[in-house]
Amino acid sequence: MARTFIAFLRAVCSAYSMIVLVFVFLPAVASGAVLDTGPWEQAHATFYGGSDASGTMGGACGYGNLYTEGYGTNTAALSTVLFNNGVSCGACFELQCYGSKWCLSSYKTVTITATNFCPPNLAEPSDNGGWCNVPRPHFDMAMPAFLQMGQYVGGIVPVNYRR
């Protein structure tokens, strides 16, 4: 019963999102207007889950299998300050690696969906292992998403982001 209700809610949310996109954003895009995505802010990004992102399934947002639910591999776990007690579940963020030798030379952006929570590691300092500690904004990305903007060997890179 609960699974059926959750599936129903997802269908309603998905349908509602599409209606909003068509009626609100489509006229602006068709007229050539640029959508306001907000200012760039600074954070850091790491990766987890392996090269196929299979280790990122499930998570604090309750999306289950991210492949079958349509989220794919451009996903991330958010630090406490970004996760906001789950309010950011499903939110999209545009990230761009910058200022590190581990960034890809193209500085291209990657759009991810928030699907999980990156818990703080209070046993580690925030600048050396406690990447998700408060008050750091941090994205622990699925590896395939991270590799679109940063090199594996870097492990952690500075990013600009906007919602």
VOPAGU-2260 file (C-alpha; in pm, 1 decimal, decimal comma):
REM VOPAGU-2260
SITE   aa  ch    i         X         Y         Z
SITE  MET   A    0       0,0       0,0       0,0
SITE  ALA   A    1     276,5     244,4      96,2
SITE  ARG   A    2     471,9     166,1    -222,7
SITE  THR   A    3     162,1     233,2    -432,5
SITE  PHE   A    4     105,1     564,3    -258,3
SITE  ILE   A    5     469,3     668,2    -306,4
SITE  ALA   A    6     449,6     576,1    -676,0
SITE  PHE   A    7     130,7     781,4    -702,3
SITE  LEU   A    8     297,7    1083,6    -537,8
SITE  ARG   A    9     595,0    1058,2    -771,8
SITE  ALA   A   10     363,6    1046,8   -1072,7
SITE  VAL   A   11     168,4    1349,0    -950,1
SITE  CYS   A   12     487,7    1543,5    -872,1
SITE  SER   A   13     635,1    1452,1   -1208,5
SITE  ALA   A   14     319,2    1555,5   -1393,2
SITE  TYR   A   15     296,9    1879,1   -1194,5
SITE  SER   A   16     663,2    1956,2   -1267,0
SITE  MET   A   17     606,3    1908,0   -1637,9
SITE  ILE   A   18     302,7    2138,1   -1632,6
SITE  VAL   A   19     502,3    2405,3   -1450,7
SITE  LEU   A   20     787,0    2370,3   -1699,8
SITE  VAL   A   21     556,3    2403,2   -1997,6
SITE  PHE   A   22     346,3    2692,8   -1871,8
SITE  VAL   A   23     608,5    2890,7   -1682,5
SITE  PHE   A   24     945,3    2828,4   -1843,2
SITE  LEU   A   25     864,4    2743,0   -2203,1
SITE  PRO   A   26     735,6    3092,3   -2295,6
SITE  ALA   A   27    1048,3    3251,2   -2145,6
SITE  VAL   A   28    1279,4    3014,8   -2330,5
SITE  ALA   A   29    1086,5    3050,9   -2655,7
SITE  SER   A   30    1117,8    3429,5   -2637,3
SITE  GLY   A   31    1495,5    3402,0   -2597,5
SITE  ALA   A   32    1497,3    3508,2   -2232,4
SITE  VAL   A   33    1769,5    3371,0   -2009,1
SITE  LEU   A   34    1644,2    3192,3   -1699,0
SITE  ASP   A   35    1779,5    3334,1   -1372,6
SITE  THR   A   36    1964,4    3050,7   -1202,9
SITE  GLY   A   37    2104,5    3258,3    -919,6
SITE  PRO   A   38    2456,8    3363,1    -827,5
SITE  TRP   A   39    2751,9    3125,4    -818,2
SITE  GLU   A   40    2862,2    3021,1    -469,9
SITE  GLN   A   41    3172,3    2828,5    -360,7
SITE  ALA   A   42    3196,7    2476,1    -220,5
SITE  HIS   A   43    3400,9    2158,6    -267,1
SITE  ALA   A   44    3320,6    1825,5    -426,5
SITE  THR   A   45    3435,1    1467,3    -376,8
SITE  PHE   A   46    3297,2    1142,8    -518,5
SITE  TYR   A   47    3169,1     805,6    -399,5
SITE  GLY   A   48    2998,3     494,8    -527,8
SITE  GLY   A   49    3234,4     349,7    -788,3
SITE  SER   A   50    3256,9     396,1   -1162,9
SITE  ASP   A   51    2900,6     274,0   -1229,1
SITE  ALA   A   52    2752,2     473,8    -936,2
SITE  SER   A   53    2596,1     155,3    -797,7
SITE  GLY   A   54    2715,4     245,9    -449,0
SITE  THR   A   55    2499,6     558,5    -453,0
SITE  MET   A   56    2164,5     377,4    -463,3
SITE  GLY   A   57    1911,7     433,1    -188,1
SITE  GLY   A   58    2005,9     721,3      33,3
SITE  ALA   A   59    1846,9     966,5     269,2
SITE  CYS   A   60    1599,2    1102,2      14,2
SITE  GLY   A   61    1438,0     759,2     -29,7
SITE  TYR   A   62    1460,6     744,5    -408,5
SITE  GLY   A   63    1570,4     379,2    -411,9
SITE  ASN   A   64    1730,0     261,9    -734,7
SITE  LEU   A   65    1842,3     581,2    -904,3
SITE  TYR   A   66    1864,2     409,1   -1243,7
SITE  THR   A   67    1507,9     275,4   -1251,8
SITE  GLU   A   68    1365,3     591,2   -1093,7
SITE  GLY   A   69    1515,5     800,8   -1373,8
SITE  TYR   A   70    1786,0     992,5   -1186,5
SITE  GLY   A   71    2080,4     821,5   -1356,9
SITE  THR   A   72    2433,4     888,8   -1236,3
SITE  ASN   A   73    2439,8    1270,3   -1216,6
SITE  THR   A   74    2356,5    1268,4    -847,3
SITE  ALA   A   75    2516,0    1379,1    -522,0
SITE  ALA   A   76    2492,0    1356,5    -146,2
SITE  LEU   A   77    2478,8    1701,6      12,6
SITE  SER   A   78    2648,2    1826,0     327,3
SITE  THR   A   79    2431,5    1926,2     624,1
SITE  VAL   A   80    2413,8    2292,5     526,7
SITE  LEU   A   81    2300,6    2212,2     169,5
SITE  PHE   A   82    2079,3    1912,2     257,7
SITE  ASN   A   83    1872,2    2131,8     491,3
SITE  ASN   A   84    1699,1    1843,5     673,8
SITE  GLY   A   85    1587,4    1692,7     342,5
SITE  VAL   A   86    1434,2    2008,2     195,4
SITE  SER   A   87    1690,0    1990,3     -88,3
SITE  CYS   A   88    1602,5    1634,0    -190,7
SITE  GLY   A   89    1539,3    1637,3    -565,0
SITE  ALA   A   90    1690,3    1983,2    -611,8
SITE  CYS   A   91    1917,4    2037,4    -909,1
SITE  PHE   A   92    2253,1    2209,8    -880,1
SITE  GLU   A   93    2490,6    2322,7   -1152,1
SITE  LEU   A   94    2855,8    2272,2   -1055,7
SITE  GLN   A   95    3176,6    2389,4   -1217,1
SITE  CYS   A   96    3524,0    2285,9   -1106,3
SITE  TYR   A   97    3762,5    2581,1   -1074,3
SITE  GLY   A   98    4107,5    2676,9    -949,4
SITE  SER   A   99    4263,0    2331,2    -917,4
SITE  LYS   A  100    4510,2    2141,1   -1131,2
SITE  TRP   A  101    4264,0    1848,9   -1098,8
SITE  CYS   A  102    3986,4    2030,3   -1287,7
SITE  LEU   A  103    3933,4    1928,7   -1647,1
SITE  SER   A  104    4068,1    2195,3   -1876,3
SITE  SER   A  105    3727,2    2266,0   -2028,3
SITE  TYR   A  106    3575,9    2393,5   -1700,6
SITE  LYS   A  107    3244,3    2258,5   -1818,7
SITE  THR   A  108    2946,8    2253,0   -1586,8
SITE  VAL   A  109    2770,3    1943,0   -1456,0
SITE  THR   A  110    2409,6    1940,7   -1337,7
SITE  ILE   A  111    2334,6    1701,6   -1052,0
SITE  THR   A  112    2027,0    1603,8    -853,6
SITE  ALA   A  113    2040,7    1588,8    -473,9
SITE  THR   A  114    1953,1    1231,5    -376,7
SITE  ASN   A  115    2140,7    1166,8     -52,8
SITE  PHE   A  116    2287,4    1315,0     265,1
SITE  CYS   A  117    2661,6    1336,0     327,5
SITE  PRO   A  118    2693,5    1300,2     705,4
SITE  PRO   A  119    2949,0    1504,2     897,0
SITE  ASN   A  120    3263,6    1330,8    1020,2
SITE  LEU   A  121    3332,2    1517,8    1340,4
SITE  ALA   A  122    3641,6    1305,6    1411,8
SITE  GLU   A  123    3815,3    1477,9    1118,3
SITE  PRO   A  124    3891,2    1847,1    1062,7
SITE  SER   A  125    3670,6    2018,5     805,3
SITE  ASP   A  126    3965,3    2075,8     572,2
SITE  ASN   A  127    4102,1    1720,5     587,5
SITE  GLY   A  128    3842,0    1444,5     575,5
SITE  GLY   A  129    3547,8    1616,2     741,6
SITE  TRP   A  130    3429,7    1753,6     408,2
SITE  CYS   A  131    3061,7    1736,8     504,0
SITE  ASN   A  132    3106,1    1897,7     845,7
SITE  VAL   A  133    2898,8    2203,0     935,7
SITE  PRO   A  134    2914,3    2474,3     804,8
SITE  ARG   A  135    3083,9    2355,9     481,7
SITE  PRO   A  136    2877,7    2344,2     162,6
SITE  HIS   A  137    2991,6    2019,2       1,3
SITE  PHE   A  138    2881,7    1782,7    -277,3
SITE  ASP   A  139    2974,9    1414,2    -251,5
SITE  MET   A  140    2902,3    1326,3    -612,9
SITE  ALA   A  141    2847,4     994,9    -786,1
SITE  MET   A  142    3181,2     914,9    -949,7
SITE  PRO   A  143    3054,8     940,1   -1312,1
SITE  ALA   A  144    2925,6    1293,5   -1244,4
SITE  PHE   A  145    3248,1    1401,7   -1071,8
SITE  LEU   A  146    3462,1    1271,6   -1359,8
SITE  GLN   A  147    3277,8    1502,8   -1600,5
SITE  MET   A  148    3449,9    1801,3   -1436,6
SITE  GLY   A  149    3741,3    1673,4   -1226,9
SITE  GLN   A  150    4013,2    1412,0   -1240,5
SITE  TYR   A  151    3993,7    1094,8   -1032,0
SITE  VAL   A  152    4340,8    1149,9    -885,2
SITE  GLY   A  153    4233,3    1486,7    -740,8
SITE  GLY   A  154    3974,4    1333,7    -508,3
SITE  ILE   A  155    3846,8    1670,4    -389,2
SITE  VAL   A  156    3813,0    1986,9    -594,9
SITE  PRO   A  157    3682,0    2337,8    -537,2
SITE  VAL   A  158    3358,0    2408,7    -723,0
SITE  ASN   A  159    3132,6    2697,2    -802,4
SITE  TYR   A  160    2768,3    2598,6    -771,3
SITE  ARG   A  161    2421,2    2738,6    -812,8
SITE  ARG   A  162    2078,4    2592,1    -764,5
